[in-house]
């Protein structure tokens, strides 16, 4: 697992490249080509989870479905 500073730098690079519409991201002398914006979004989500874990917090995602039978 990478250290927190490295994770944040990678996330910042991904976020800035995503907003510019470029699918190539460079950080720490490495270059990664992404096929789509959706793939960049998934990478950002994965980094958010790693950052949260490194900071000792967790990301909670819930989906609540409520239904009622109308009369």
PDB file of N, CA, C, O and CB in Angstrom:
ATOM      1  N   UNK A   1       0.842  -1.179   0.000  1.00  0.00           N
ATOM      2  CA  UNK A   1       0.000   0.000   0.000  1.00  0.00           C
ATOM      3  C   UNK A   1       0.887   1.242   0.000  1.00  0.00           C
ATOM      4  O   UNK A   1       1.871   1.308   0.736  1.00  0.00           O
ATOM      5  CB  UNK A   1      -0.958  -0.001   1.219  1.00  0.00           C
ATOM      6  N   UNK A   2       0.541   2.208  -0.814  1.00  0.00           N
ATOM      7  CA  UNK A   2       1.307   3.439  -0.912  1.00  0.00           C
ATOM      8  C   UNK A   2       1.013   4.341   0.285  1.00  0.00           C
ATOM      9  O   UNK A   2      -0.006   4.190   0.958  1.00  0.00           O
ATOM     10  CB  UNK A   2       0.991   4.168  -2.229  1.00  0.00           C
ATOM     11  N   UNK A   3       1.913   5.268   0.532  1.00  0.00           N
ATOM     12  CA  UNK A   3       1.684   6.188   1.642  1.00  0.00           C
ATOM     13  C   UNK A   3       0.609   7.208   1.264  1.00  0.00           C
ATOM     14  O   UNK A   3       0.268   7.368   0.092  1.00  0.00           O
ATOM     15  CB  UNK A   3       2.999   6.906   2.036  1.00  0.00           C
ATOM     16  N   UNK A   4       0.094   7.878   2.258  1.00  0.00           N
ATOM     17  CA  UNK A   4      -1.030   8.792   2.098  1.00  0.00           C
ATOM     18  C   UNK A   4      -0.721   9.935   1.135  1.00  0.00           C
ATOM     19  O   UNK A   4      -1.565  10.294   0.314  1.00  0.00           O
ATOM     20  CB  UNK A   4      -1.429   9.354   3.441  1.00  0.00           C
ATOM     21  N   UNK A   5       0.464  10.504   1.223  1.00  0.00           N
ATOM     22  CA  UNK A   5       0.832  11.619   0.348  1.00  0.00           C
ATOM     23  C   UNK A   5       0.844  11.189  -1.123  1.00  0.00           C
ATOM     24  O   UNK A   5       0.384  11.929  -1.992  1.00  0.00           O
ATOM     25  CB  UNK A   5       2.210  12.175   0.746  1.00  0.00           C
ATOM     26  N   UNK A   6       1.365  10.001  -1.395  1.00  0.00           N
ATOM     27  CA  UNK A   6       1.408   9.485  -2.765  1.00  0.00           C
ATOM     28  C   UNK A   6       0.002   9.242  -3.292  1.00  0.00           C
ATOM     29  O   UNK A   6      -0.299   9.558  -4.443  1.00  0.00           O
ATOM     30  CB  UNK A   6       2.228   8.189  -2.830  1.00  0.00           C
ATOM     31  N   UNK A   7      -0.858   8.678  -2.448  1.00  0.00           N
ATOM     32  CA  UNK A   7      -2.235   8.435  -2.859  1.00  0.00           C
ATOM     33  C   UNK A   7      -2.946   9.733  -3.213  1.00  0.00           C
ATOM     34  O   UNK A   7      -3.672   9.805  -4.205  1.00  0.00           O
ATOM     35  CB  UNK A   7      -2.995   7.709  -1.759  1.00  0.00           C
ATOM     36  N   UNK A   8      -2.731  10.764  -2.390  1.00  0.00           N
ATOM     37  CA  UNK A   8      -3.379  12.055  -2.647  1.00  0.00           C
ATOM     38  C   UNK A   8      -2.841  12.710  -3.917  1.00  0.00           C
ATOM     39  O   UNK A   8      -3.597  13.345  -4.653  1.00  0.00           O
ATOM     40  CB  UNK A   8      -3.180  12.996  -1.455  1.00  0.00           C
ATOM     41  N   UNK A   9      -1.539  12.560  -4.181  1.00  0.00           N
ATOM     42  CA  UNK A   9      -0.969  13.099  -5.418  1.00  0.00           C
ATOM     43  C   UNK A   9      -1.554  12.397  -6.639  1.00  0.00           C
ATOM     44  O   UNK A   9      -1.878  13.042  -7.636  1.00  0.00           O
ATOM     45  CB  UNK A   9       0.561  12.959  -5.412  1.00  0.00           C
ATOM     46  N   UNK A  10      -1.688  11.085  -6.559  1.00  0.00           N
ATOM     47  CA  UNK A  10      -2.277  10.331  -7.675  1.00  0.00           C
ATOM     48  C   UNK A  10      -3.718  10.756  -7.909  1.00  0.00           C
ATOM     49  O   UNK A  10      -4.141  10.909  -9.054  1.00  0.00           O
ATOM     50  CB  UNK A  10      -2.212   8.816  -7.403  1.00  0.00           C
ATOM     51  N   UNK A  11      -4.486  10.950  -6.818  1.00  0.00           N
ATOM     52  CA  UNK A  11      -5.882  11.352  -6.954  1.00  0.00           C
ATOM     53  C   UNK A  11      -5.976  12.755  -7.558  1.00  0.00           C
ATOM     54  O   UNK A  11      -6.823  13.011  -8.414  1.00  0.00           O
ATOM     55  CB  UNK A  11      -6.594  11.305  -5.585  1.00  0.00           C
ATOM     56  N   UNK A  12      -5.123  13.641  -7.118  1.00  0.00           N
ATOM     57  CA  UNK A  12      -5.110  15.013  -7.650  1.00  0.00           C
ATOM     58  C   UNK A  12      -4.789  15.006  -9.147  1.00  0.00           C
ATOM     59  O   UNK A  12      -5.411  15.738  -9.917  1.00  0.00           O
ATOM     60  CB  UNK A  12      -4.076  15.883  -6.886  1.00  0.00           C
ATOM     61  N   UNK A  13      -3.825  14.186  -9.560  1.00  0.00           N
ATOM     62  CA  UNK A  13      -3.471  14.083 -10.978  1.00  0.00           C
ATOM     63  C   UNK A  13      -4.639  13.548 -11.792  1.00  0.00           C
ATOM     64  O   UNK A  13      -4.931  14.058 -12.874  1.00  0.00           O
ATOM     65  CB  UNK A  13      -2.246  13.181 -11.164  1.00  0.00           C
ATOM     66  N   UNK A  14      -5.306  12.524 -11.275  1.00  0.00           N
ATOM     67  CA  UNK A  14      -6.456  11.958 -11.977  1.00  0.00           C
ATOM     68  C   UNK A  14      -7.587  12.969 -12.096  1.00  0.00           C
ATOM     69  O   UNK A  14      -8.198  13.101 -13.156  1.00  0.00           O
ATOM     70  CB  UNK A  14      -6.951  10.706 -11.260  1.00  0.00           C
ATOM     71  N   UNK A  15      -7.864  13.678 -11.018  1.00  0.00           N
ATOM     72  CA  UNK A  15      -8.952  14.651 -11.019  1.00  0.00           C
ATOM     73  C   UNK A  15      -8.689  15.789 -11.997  1.00  0.00           C
ATOM     74  O   UNK A  15      -9.594  16.203 -12.722  1.00  0.00           O
ATOM     75  CB  UNK A  15      -9.159  15.209  -9.621  1.00  0.00           C
ATOM     76  N   UNK A  16      -7.466  16.295 -12.023  1.00  0.00           N
ATOM     77  CA  UNK A  16      -7.160  17.406 -12.927  1.00  0.00           C
ATOM     78  C   UNK A  16      -7.201  16.960 -14.383  1.00  0.00           C
ATOM     79  O   UNK A  16      -7.667  17.707 -15.243  1.00  0.00           O
ATOM     80  CB  UNK A  16      -5.786  17.997 -12.599  1.00  0.00           C
ATOM     81  N   UNK A  17      -6.725  15.766 -14.668  1.00  0.00           N
ATOM     82  CA  UNK A  17      -6.764  15.271 -16.042  1.00  0.00           C
ATOM     83  C   UNK A  17      -8.188  14.945 -16.475  1.00  0.00           C
ATOM     84  O   UNK A  17      -8.543  15.140 -17.638  1.00  0.00           O
ATOM     85  CB  UNK A  17      -5.879  14.035 -16.185  1.00  0.00           C
ATOM     86  N   UNK A  18      -8.997  14.455 -15.558  1.00  0.00           N
ATOM     87  CA  UNK A  18     -10.386  14.145 -15.888  1.00  0.00           C
ATOM     88  C   UNK A  18     -11.127  15.408 -16.284  1.00  0.00           C
ATOM     89  O   UNK A  18     -11.887  15.405 -17.252  1.00  0.00           O
ATOM     90  CB  UNK A  18     -11.088  13.464 -14.706  1.00  0.00           C
ATOM     91  N   UNK A  19     -10.914  16.480 -15.550  1.00  0.00           N
ATOM     92  CA  UNK A  19     -11.618  17.725 -15.857  1.00  0.00           C
ATOM     93  C   UNK A  19     -11.137  18.346 -17.161  1.00  0.00           C
ATOM     94  O   UNK A  19     -11.874  19.108 -17.787  1.00  0.00           O
ATOM     95  CB  UNK A  19     -11.444  18.718 -14.723  1.00  0.00           C
ATOM     96  N   UNK A  20      -9.911  18.033 -17.582  1.00  0.00           N
ATOM     97  CA  UNK A  20      -9.408  18.574 -18.844  1.00  0.00           C
ATOM     98  C   UNK A  20      -9.779  17.701 -20.033  1.00  0.00           C
ATOM     99  O   UNK A  20      -9.588  18.099 -21.181  1.00  0.00           O
ATOM    100  CB  UNK A  20      -7.904  18.733 -18.778  1.00  0.00           C
ATOM    101  N   UNK A  21     -10.315  16.498 -19.760  1.00  0.00           N
ATOM    102  CA  UNK A  21     -10.739  15.606 -20.833  1.00  0.00           C
ATOM    103  C   UNK A  21      -9.627  14.751 -21.415  1.00  0.00           C
ATOM    104  O   UNK A  21      -9.834  14.076 -22.423  1.00  0.00           O
ATOM    105  CB  UNK A  21     -11.348  16.400 -21.915  1.00  0.00           C
ATOM    106  N   UNK A  22      -8.459  14.768 -20.803  1.00  0.00           N
ATOM    107  CA  UNK A  22      -7.316  13.990 -21.284  1.00  0.00           C
ATOM    108  C   UNK A  22      -7.321  12.632 -20.585  1.00  0.00           C
ATOM    109  O   UNK A  22      -7.534  12.550 -19.375  1.00  0.00           O
ATOM    110  CB  UNK A  22      -5.966  14.747 -21.030  1.00  0.00           C
ATOM    111  N   UNK A  23      -7.087  11.580 -21.344  1.00  0.00           N
ATOM    112  CA  UNK A  23      -7.123  10.224 -20.787  1.00  0.00           C
ATOM    113  C   UNK A  23      -5.736   9.704 -20.429  1.00  0.00           C
ATOM    114  O   UNK A  23      -5.589   8.515 -20.147  1.00  0.00           O
ATOM    115  CB  UNK A  23      -7.779   9.277 -21.770  1.00  0.00           C
ATOM    116  N   UNK A  24      -4.726  10.548 -20.431  1.00  0.00           N
ATOM    117  CA  UNK A  24      -3.372  10.145 -20.057  1.00  0.00           C
ATOM    118  C   UNK A  24      -2.985  10.899 -18.783  1.00  0.00           C
ATOM    119  O   UNK A  24      -3.059  12.127 -18.729  1.00  0.00           O
ATOM    120  CB  UNK A  24      -2.348  10.430 -21.221  1.00  0.00           C
ATOM    121  N   UNK A  25      -2.577  10.154 -17.771  1.00  0.00           N
ATOM    122  CA  UNK A  25      -2.243  10.748 -16.479  1.00  0.00           C
ATOM    123  C   UNK A  25      -0.807  10.395 -16.136  1.00  0.00           C
ATOM    124  O   UNK A  25      -0.396   9.243 -16.272  1.00  0.00           O
ATOM    125  CB  UNK A  25      -3.215  10.262 -15.365  1.00  0.00           C
ATOM    126  N   UNK A  26      -0.034  11.396 -15.687  1.00  0.00           N
ATOM    127  CA  UNK A  26       1.351  11.179 -15.283  1.00  0.00           C
ATOM    128  C   UNK A  26       1.533  11.597 -13.828  1.00  0.00           C
ATOM    129  O   UNK A  26       1.049  12.647 -13.404  1.00  0.00           O
ATOM    130  CB  UNK A  26       2.321  11.961 -16.200  1.00  0.00           C
ATOM    131  N   UNK A  27       2.239  10.759 -13.072  1.00  0.00           N
ATOM    132  CA  UNK A  27       2.596  11.066 -11.689  1.00  0.00           C
ATOM    133  C   UNK A  27       3.819  10.244 -11.329  1.00  0.00           C
ATOM    134  O   UNK A  27       3.964   9.113 -11.794  1.00  0.00           O
ATOM    135  CB  UNK A  27       1.411  10.774 -10.708  1.00  0.00           C
ATOM    136  N   UNK A  28       4.677  10.782 -10.528  1.00  0.00           N
ATOM    137  CA  UNK A  28       5.897  10.103 -10.078  1.00  0.00           C
ATOM    138  C   UNK A  28       6.694   9.485 -11.229  1.00  0.00           C
ATOM    139  O   UNK A  28       7.275   8.411 -11.068  1.00  0.00           O
ATOM    140  CB  UNK A  28       5.540   9.024  -9.075  1.00  0.00           C
ATOM    141  N   UNK A  29       6.729  10.144 -12.379  1.00  0.00           N
ATOM    142  CA  UNK A  29       7.483   9.638 -13.509  1.00  0.00           C
ATOM    143  C   UNK A  29       6.817   8.489 -14.243  1.00  0.00           C
ATOM    144  O   UNK A  29       7.418   7.898 -15.140  1.00  0.00           O
ATOM    145  CB  UNK A  29       8.811   9.212 -13.053  1.00  0.00           C
ATOM    146  N   UNK A  30       5.591   8.166 -13.878  1.00  0.00           N
ATOM    147  CA  UNK A  30       4.847   7.085 -14.529  1.00  0.00           C
ATOM    148  C   UNK A  30       3.708   7.687 -15.332  1.00  0.00           C
ATOM    149  O   UNK A  30       3.145   8.714 -14.951  1.00  0.00           O
ATOM    150  CB  UNK A  30       4.307   6.061 -13.485  1.00  0.00           C
ATOM    151  N   UNK A  31       3.370   7.049 -16.440  1.00  0.00           N
ATOM    152  CA  UNK A  31       2.264   7.502 -17.270  1.00  0.00           C
ATOM    153  C   UNK A  31       1.280   6.354 -17.448  1.00  0.00           C
ATOM    154  O   UNK A  31       1.664   5.223 -17.744  1.00  0.00           O
ATOM    155  CB  UNK A  31       2.769   8.019 -18.646  1.00  0.00           C
ATOM    156  N   UNK A  32      -0.001   6.674 -17.259  1.00  0.00           N
ATOM    157  CA  UNK A  32      -1.060   5.677 -17.402  1.00  0.00           C
ATOM    158  C   UNK A  32      -2.066   6.207 -18.418  1.00  0.00           C
ATOM    159  O   UNK A  32      -2.513   7.350 -18.321  1.00  0.00           O
ATOM    160  CB  UNK A  32      -1.752   5.367 -16.022  1.00  0.00           C
ATOM    161  N   UNK A  33      -2.420   5.369 -19.395  1.00  0.00           N
ATOM    162  CA  UNK A  33      -3.443   5.725 -20.378  1.00  0.00           C
ATOM    163  C   UNK A  33      -4.756   5.056 -19.990  1.00  0.00           C
ATOM    164  O   UNK A  33      -4.813   3.844 -19.783  1.00  0.00           O
ATOM    165  CB  UNK A  33      -3.011   5.306 -21.817  1.00  0.00           C
ATOM    166  N   UNK A  34      -5.805   5.859 -19.896  1.00  0.00           N
ATOM    167  CA  UNK A  34      -7.131   5.331 -19.584  1.00  0.00           C
ATOM    168  C   UNK A  34      -7.963   5.325 -20.853  1.00  0.00           C
ATOM    169  O   UNK A  34      -7.792   6.179 -21.723  1.00  0.00           O
ATOM    170  CB  UNK A  34      -7.826   6.167 -18.469  1.00  0.00           C
ATOM    171  N   UNK A  35      -8.864   4.359 -20.952  1.00  0.00           N
ATOM    172  CA  UNK A  35      -9.675   4.213 -22.160  1.00  0.00           C
ATOM    173  C   UNK A  35     -10.875   5.136 -22.176  1.00  0.00           C
ATOM    174  O   UNK A  35     -11.350   5.513 -23.248  1.00  0.00           O
ATOM    175  CB  UNK A  35     -10.138   2.794 -22.298  1.00  0.00           C
ATOM    176  N   UNK A  36     -11.378   5.510 -20.997  1.00  0.00           N
ATOM    177  CA  UNK A  36     -12.576   6.344 -20.955  1.00  0.00           C
ATOM    178  C   UNK A  36     -12.616   7.147 -19.668  1.00  0.00           C
ATOM    179  O   UNK A  36     -11.848   6.903 -18.737  1.00  0.00           O
ATOM    180  CB  UNK A  36     -13.841   5.486 -21.086  1.00  0.00           C
ATOM    181  N   UNK A  37     -13.523   8.107 -19.635  1.00  0.00           N
ATOM    182  CA  UNK A  37     -13.721   8.901 -18.426  1.00  0.00           C
ATOM    183  C   UNK A  37     -14.277   8.011 -17.313  1.00  0.00           C
ATOM    184  O   UNK A  37     -13.954   8.210 -16.142  1.00  0.00           O
ATOM    185  CB  UNK A  37     -14.674  10.097 -18.701  1.00  0.00           C
ATOM    186  N   UNK A  38     -15.104   7.038 -17.672  1.00  0.00           N
ATOM    187  CA  UNK A  38     -15.653   6.113 -16.680  1.00  0.00           C
ATOM    188  C   UNK A  38     -14.539   5.326 -15.986  1.00  0.00           C
ATOM    189  O   UNK A  38     -14.612   5.063 -14.786  1.00  0.00           O
ATOM    190  CB  UNK A  38     -16.647   5.148 -17.344  1.00  0.00           C
ATOM    191  N   UNK A  39     -13.520   4.957 -16.742  1.00  0.00           N
ATOM    192  CA  UNK A  39     -12.390   4.234 -16.152  1.00  0.00           C
ATOM    193  C   UNK A  39     -11.613   5.139 -15.189  1.00  0.00           C
ATOM    194  O   UNK A  39     -11.153   4.685 -14.141  1.00  0.00           O
ATOM    195  CB  UNK A  39     -11.451   3.700 -17.261  1.00  0.00           C
ATOM    196  N   UNK A  40     -11.471   6.408 -15.544  1.00  0.00           N
ATOM    197  CA  UNK A  40     -10.828   7.371 -14.640  1.00  0.00           C
ATOM    198  C   UNK A  40     -11.667   7.525 -13.375  1.00  0.00           C
ATOM    199  O   UNK A  40     -11.124   7.571 -12.271  1.00  0.00           O
ATOM    200  CB  UNK A  40     -10.638   8.752 -15.339  1.00  0.00           C
ATOM    201  N   UNK A  41     -12.991   7.604 -13.531  1.00  0.00           N
ATOM    202  CA  UNK A  41     -13.872   7.720 -12.368  1.00  0.00           C
ATOM    203  C   UNK A  41     -13.721   6.527 -11.431  1.00  0.00           C
ATOM    204  O   UNK A  41     -13.696   6.697 -10.212  1.00  0.00           O
ATOM    205  CB  UNK A  41     -15.325   7.849 -12.816  1.00  0.00           C
ATOM    206  N   UNK A  42     -13.622   5.330 -11.986  1.00  0.00           N
ATOM    207  CA  UNK A  42     -13.432   4.133 -11.157  1.00  0.00           C
ATOM    208  C   UNK A  42     -12.084   4.181 -10.431  1.00  0.00           C
ATOM    209  O   UNK A  42     -11.981   3.764  -9.277  1.00  0.00           O
ATOM    210  CB  UNK A  42     -13.523   2.857 -12.024  1.00  0.00           C
ATOM    211  N   UNK A  43     -11.062   4.687 -11.107  1.00  0.00           N
ATOM    212  CA  UNK A  43      -9.746   4.802 -10.475  1.00  0.00           C
ATOM    213  C   UNK A  43      -9.789   5.823  -9.333  1.00  0.00           C
ATOM    214  O   UNK A  43      -9.172   5.611  -8.290  1.00  0.00           O
ATOM    215  CB  UNK A  43      -8.676   5.206 -11.519  1.00  0.00           C
ATOM    216  N   UNK A  44     -10.512   6.922  -9.528  1.00  0.00           N
ATOM    217  CA  UNK A  44     -10.649   7.932  -8.472  1.00  0.00           C
ATOM    218  C   UNK A  44     -11.399   7.340  -7.278  1.00  0.00           C
ATOM    219  O   UNK A  44     -11.015   7.574  -6.132  1.00  0.00           O
ATOM    220  CB  UNK A  44     -11.389   9.192  -9.007  1.00  0.00           C
ATOM    221  N   UNK A  45     -12.458   6.580  -7.531  1.00  0.00           N
ATOM    222  CA  UNK A  45     -13.202   5.936  -6.449  1.00  0.00           C
ATOM    223  C   UNK A  45     -12.315   4.962  -5.675  1.00  0.00           C
ATOM    224  O   UNK A  45     -12.370   4.910  -4.447  1.00  0.00           O
ATOM    225  CB  UNK A  45     -14.428   5.201  -7.009  1.00  0.00           C
ATOM    226  N   UNK A  46     -11.504   4.198  -6.389  1.00  0.00           N
ATOM    227  CA  UNK A  46     -10.603   3.251  -5.737  1.00  0.00           C
ATOM    228  C   UNK A  46      -9.582   3.988  -4.871  1.00  0.00           C
ATOM    229  O   UNK A  46      -9.272   3.556  -3.760  1.00  0.00           O
ATOM    230  CB  UNK A  46      -9.887   2.381  -6.785  1.00  0.00           C
ATOM    231  N   UNK A  47      -9.063   5.100  -5.387  1.00  0.00           N
ATOM    232  CA  UNK A  47      -8.114   5.897  -4.603  1.00  0.00           C
ATOM    233  C   UNK A  47      -8.794   6.517  -3.383  1.00  0.00           C
ATOM    234  O   UNK A  47      -8.188   6.589  -2.314  1.00  0.00           O
ATOM    235  CB  UNK A  47      -7.491   6.999  -5.475  1.00  0.00           C
ATOM    236  N   UNK A  48     -10.046   6.968  -3.526  1.00  0.00           N
ATOM    237  CA  UNK A  48     -10.778   7.503  -2.378  1.00  0.00           C
ATOM    238  C   UNK A  48     -10.886   6.454  -1.274  1.00  0.00           C
ATOM    239  O   UNK A  48     -10.732   6.774  -0.095  1.00  0.00           O
ATOM    240  CB  UNK A  48     -12.181   7.975  -2.803  1.00  0.00           C
ATOM    241  N   UNK A  49     -11.147   5.221  -1.647  1.00  0.00           N
ATOM    242  CA  UNK A  49     -11.237   4.135  -0.661  1.00  0.00           C
ATOM    243  C   UNK A  49      -9.882   3.882   0.005  1.00  0.00           C
ATOM    244  O   UNK A  49      -9.811   3.693   1.219  1.00  0.00           O
ATOM    245  CB  UNK A  49     -11.744   2.842  -1.331  1.00  0.00           C
ATOM    246  N   UNK A  50      -8.818   3.880  -0.784  1.00  0.00           N
ATOM    247  CA  UNK A  50      -7.473   3.671  -0.223  1.00  0.00           C
ATOM    248  C   UNK A  50      -7.082   4.818   0.699  1.00  0.00           C
ATOM    249  O   UNK A  50      -6.485   4.591   1.751  1.00  0.00           O
ATOM    250  CB  UNK A  50      -6.434   3.527  -1.351  1.00  0.00           C
ATOM    251  N   UNK A  51      -7.413   6.046   0.316  1.00  0.00           N
ATOM    252  CA  UNK A  51      -7.106   7.216   1.149  1.00  0.00           C
ATOM    253  C   UNK A  51      -7.884   7.141   2.460  1.00  0.00           C
ATOM    254  O   UNK A  51      -7.331   7.396   3.529  1.00  0.00           O
ATOM    255  CB  UNK A  51      -7.442   8.532   0.398  1.00  0.00           C
ATOM    256  N   UNK A  52      -9.160   6.792   2.376  1.00  0.00           N
ATOM    257  CA  UNK A  52      -9.978   6.674   3.585  1.00  0.00           C
ATOM    258  C   UNK A  52      -9.415   5.606   4.515  1.00  0.00           C
ATOM    259  O   UNK A  52      -9.362   5.803   5.729  1.00  0.00           O
ATOM    260  CB  UNK A  52     -11.436   6.344   3.222  1.00  0.00           C
ATOM    261  N   UNK A  53      -8.999   4.485   3.955  1.00  0.00           N
ATOM    262  CA  UNK A  53      -8.414   3.408   4.754  1.00  0.00           C
ATOM    263  C   UNK A  53      -7.110   3.867   5.415  1.00  0.00           C
ATOM    264  O   UNK A  53      -6.862   3.570   6.584  1.00  0.00           O
ATOM    265  CB  UNK A  53      -8.160   2.167   3.875  1.00  0.00           C
ATOM    266  N   UNK A  54      -6.281   4.592   4.657  1.00  0.00           N
ATOM    267  CA  UNK A  54      -5.009   5.084   5.202  1.00  0.00           C
ATOM    268  C   UNK A  54      -5.230   6.117   6.302  1.00  0.00           C
ATOM    269  O   UNK A  54      -4.418   6.233   7.219  1.00  0.00           O
ATOM    270  CB  UNK A  54      -4.154   5.692   4.087  1.00  0.00           C
ATOM    271  N   UNK A  55      -6.330   6.869   6.213  1.00  0.00           N
ATOM    272  CA  UNK A  55      -6.636   7.877   7.232  1.00  0.00           C
ATOM    273  C   UNK A  55      -7.412   7.295   8.412  1.00  0.00           C
ATOM    274  O   UNK A  55      -7.701   8.001   9.378  1.00  0.00           O
ATOM    275  CB  UNK A  55      -7.430   9.015   6.612  1.00  0.00           C
ATOM    276  N   UNK A  56      -7.746   6.015   8.332  1.00  0.00           N
ATOM    277  CA  UNK A  56      -8.436   5.370   9.424  1.00  0.00           C
ATOM    278  C   UNK A  56      -9.939   5.587   9.416  1.00  0.00           C
ATOM    279  O   UNK A  56     -10.594   5.404  10.442  1.00  0.00           O
ATOM    280  CB  UNK A  56      -7.882   5.847  10.701  1.00  0.00           C
ATOM    281  N   UNK A  57     -10.488   5.968   8.293  1.00  0.00           N
ATOM    282  CA  UNK A  57     -11.938   6.120   8.197  1.00  0.00           C
ATOM    283  C   UNK A  57     -12.441   5.215   7.085  1.00  0.00           C
ATOM    284  O   UNK A  57     -11.652   4.664   6.317  1.00  0.00           O
ATOM    285  CB  UNK A  57     -12.341   7.607   7.933  1.00  0.00           C
ATOM    286  N   UNK A  58     -13.729   5.066   7.005  1.00  0.00           N
ATOM    287  CA  UNK A  58     -14.268   4.208   5.972  1.00  0.00           C
ATOM    288  C   UNK A  58     -15.355   4.951   5.207  1.00  0.00           C
ATOM    289  O   UNK A  58     -15.994   5.866   5.728  1.00  0.00           O
ATOM    290  CB  UNK A  58     -14.816   2.905   6.574  1.00  0.00           C
ATOM    291  N   UNK A  59     -15.546   4.544   3.986  1.00  0.00           N
ATOM    292  CA  UNK A  59     -16.576   5.126   3.146  1.00  0.00           C
ATOM    293  C   UNK A  59     -17.786   4.214   3.221  1.00  0.00           C
ATOM    294  O   UNK A  59     -17.703   3.024   2.917  1.00  0.00           O
ATOM    295  CB  UNK A  59     -16.085   5.311   1.670  1.00  0.00           C
ATOM    296  N   UNK A  60     -18.899   4.777   3.625  1.00  0.00           N
ATOM    297  CA  UNK A  60     -20.119   3.997   3.760  1.00  0.00           C
ATOM    298  C   UNK A  60     -21.049   4.374   2.617  1.00  0.00           C
ATOM    299  O   UNK A  60     -21.358   5.546   2.403  1.00  0.00           O
ATOM    300  CB  UNK A  60     -20.799   4.237   5.144  1.00  0.00           C
ATOM    301  N   UNK A  61     -21.477   3.379   1.905  1.00  0.00           N
ATOM    302  CA  UNK A  61     -22.425   3.602   0.814  1.00  0.00           C
ATOM    303  C   UNK A  61     -23.664   2.781   1.102  1.00  0.00           C
ATOM    304  O   UNK A  61     -23.583   1.579   1.358  1.00  0.00           O
ATOM    305  CB  UNK A  61     -21.810   3.225  -0.577  1.00  0.00           C
ATOM    306  N   UNK A  62     -24.799   3.431   1.061  1.00  0.00           N
ATOM    307  CA  UNK A  62     -26.047   2.753   1.324  1.00  0.00           C
ATOM    308  C   UNK A  62     -27.050   3.055   0.226  1.00  0.00           C
ATOM    309  O   UNK A  62     -27.064   4.143  -0.349  1.00  0.00           O
ATOM    310  CB  UNK A  62     -26.600   3.157   2.683  1.00  0.00           C
ATOM    311  N   UNK A  63     -27.866   2.093  -0.043  1.00  0.00           N
ATOM    312  CA  UNK A  63     -28.999   2.275  -0.941  1.00  0.00           C
ATOM    313  C   UNK A  63     -30.215   1.821  -0.156  1.00  0.00           C
ATOM    314  O   UNK A  63     -30.306   0.661   0.247  1.00  0.00           O
ATOM    315  CB  UNK A  63     -28.831   1.468  -2.303  1.00  0.00           C
ATOM    316  N   UNK A  64     -31.131   2.717   0.055  1.00  0.00           N
ATOM    317  CA  UNK A  64     -32.354   2.371   0.772  1.00  0.00           C
ATOM    318  C   UNK A  64     -33.512   2.392  -0.200  1.00  0.00           C
ATOM    319  O   UNK A  64     -33.720   3.360  -0.931  1.00  0.00           O
ATOM    320  CB  UNK A  64     -32.610   3.340   1.955  1.00  0.00           C
ATOM    321  N   UNK A  65     -34.239   1.337  -0.193  1.00  0.00           N
ATOM    322  CA  UNK A  65     -35.402   1.227  -1.065  1.00  0.00           C
ATOM    323  C   UNK A  65     -36.633   1.121  -0.182  1.00  0.00           C
ATOM    324  O   UNK A  65     -36.723   0.248   0.682  1.00  0.00           O
ATOM    325  CB  UNK A  65     -35.286  -0.002  -2.031  1.00  0.00           C
ATOM    326  N   UNK A  66     -37.558   2.001  -0.407  1.00  0.00           N
ATOM    327  CA  UNK A  66     -38.806   1.993   0.342  1.00  0.00           C
ATOM    328  C   UNK A  66     -39.951   1.818  -0.636  1.00  0.00           C
ATOM    329  O   UNK A  66     -40.051   2.525  -1.638  1.00  0.00           O
ATOM    330  CB  UNK A  66     -38.976   3.293   1.174  1.00  0.00           C
ATOM    331  N   UNK A  67     -40.799   0.877  -0.329  1.00  0.00           N
ATOM    332  CA  UNK A  67     -41.957   0.664  -1.200  1.00  0.00           C
ATOM    333  C   UNK A  67     -43.220   0.673  -0.362  1.00  0.00           C
ATOM    334  O   UNK A  67     -43.202   0.379   0.834  1.00  0.00           O
ATOM    335  CB  UNK A  67     -41.831  -0.670  -1.986  1.00  0.00           C
ATOM    336  N   UNK A  68     -44.292   1.010  -1.004  1.00  0.00           N
ATOM    337  CA  UNK A  68     -45.596   0.974  -0.344  1.00  0.00           C
ATOM    338  C   UNK A  68     -46.641   0.595  -1.386  1.00  0.00           C
ATOM    339  O   UNK A  68     -46.567   0.999  -2.547  1.00  0.00           O
ATOM    340  CB  UNK A  68     -45.939   2.353   0.328  1.00  0.00           C
ATOM    341  N   UNK A  69     -47.564  -0.151  -0.961  1.00  0.00           N
ATOM    342  CA  UNK A  69     -48.641  -0.538  -1.861  1.00  0.00           C
ATOM    343  C   UNK A  69     -49.750   0.482  -1.717  1.00  0.00           C
ATOM    344  O   UNK A  69     -50.392   0.582  -0.671  1.00  0.00           O
ATOM    345  CB  UNK A  69     -49.156  -1.980  -1.559  1.00  0.00           C
ATOM    346  N   UNK A  70     -49.966   1.230  -2.771  1.00  0.00           N
ATOM    347  CA  UNK A  70     -50.984   2.272  -2.713  1.00  0.00           C
ATOM    348  C   UNK A  70     -52.387   1.687  -2.767  1.00  0.00           C
ATOM    349  O   UNK A  70     -52.657   0.767  -3.539  1.00  0.00           O
ATOM    350  CB  UNK A  70     -50.791   3.259  -3.851  1.00  0.00           C
ATOM    351  N   UNK A  71     -53.266   2.220  -1.949  1.00  0.00           N
ATOM    352  CA  UNK A  71     -54.656   1.764  -1.934  1.00  0.00           C
ATOM    353  C   UNK A  71     -55.575   2.860  -2.390  1.00  0.00           C
ATOM    354  O   UNK A  71     -56.789   2.664  -2.444  1.00  0.00           O
ATOM    355  CB  UNK A  71     -55.061   1.290  -0.549  1.00  0.00           C
TER     356      UNK A  71
END
